[in-house]
Amino acid sequence: MSILVVGSVAFDTVETPFGKAEKVLGGSASFFSVAAAFFAPVNLVGVVGTDFGEKEMAAFRGRPIDTLGLERMDGKTFHWQGKYSYDLNARDTICTDLNVFEFFKPKIPPAYRQSAFVFLGNIDPLLQRDVLEQVERPKVVACDTMNFWIKGKPEELRRTLRKVDVLLVNDAEVRQLSGEWNIVKAARAVRAMGPRTLIVKKGEHGVLMFGEESSFAAPAYPLENVFDPTGAGDTFGGGFVGYLAAAGHTGDAVLRQAVIMGSTLASFCVEAFSLDRLLCLTRAEIDERFRLFRRLTHFEDI
Ligand code: AMP
């Protein structure tokens, strides 16, 4: 089943203790699309400027990623600059140049309107709802958001959340959204706002899923070399939603497998700058790490 993704397509400038990358391909929709396309066809909606060339587009070519919905506007592509210290869980945003992204009004091409799975990247909750109004009864709506919208447009966000099946946020965001410090209480409060499944991303500490039937926890895959965490959350989202779309449903067992698949894809993302590792990744490597993940977390009942 196909996936519609709406979000940022960007140039990122990233500094970590291990090096610096300037104006490389980034953006939530880019990471999401490349990860999800390992499992299901992706319809990409976003906006880029005239500086976004064939070199960048090459990342989407040769994969089941449709870029008909990637609008090109006069002006510069969205640019984000961030810096990490050795604590790779915390980053400072140095600058956010919205450029053409400031005028982004997602237009869903007719061919995309029957997408069964929708991923609403981190954009204005009003625009997220606008997207949902342009699609015909999707099977699953997954959504990301951030502190900027939780604080800046709480009412709009609440309205969007009523239409969301799966919300993916980090631990600080779930606390801010609910006003509860305890994650379990916070999860209950957020699920009461609409999403029947809540995914709480905790960076190198893994992921918690709160669902209708049960809760589930997955660690981050222990890696010796973590190079750049940028995009890990969106790559998780791509692996997670991609796996669900391939399965065609969201039963409890499939949701748990999807969390591990999301974590598997994210573990590759952080091994290099930008989408570099994802772009040379093979399905065999994914399956092997997924298998190692099962061994990592398996234990016998007493
Ligand atoms: P993540 O590390 O998963 O949170 O995602 C990082 C990506 O989000 C980067 O590639 C940025 O280009 C993109 N990004 C950063 N700030 C924003 C923003 N305000 N709106 C949309 N995308 C953003």
Boltz pocket constraint, residues with backbone or C-beta under 6 A from the ligand:
constraints:
  - pocket:
      binder: B
      contacts: [[A, 8], [A, 10], [A, 11], [A, 12], [A, 25], [A, 26], [A, 27], [A, 28], [A, 80], [A, 96], [A, 122], [A, 123], [A, 229], [A, 230], [A, 231], [A, 232], [A, 233], [A, 234], [A, 235]]
      max_distance: 6.0
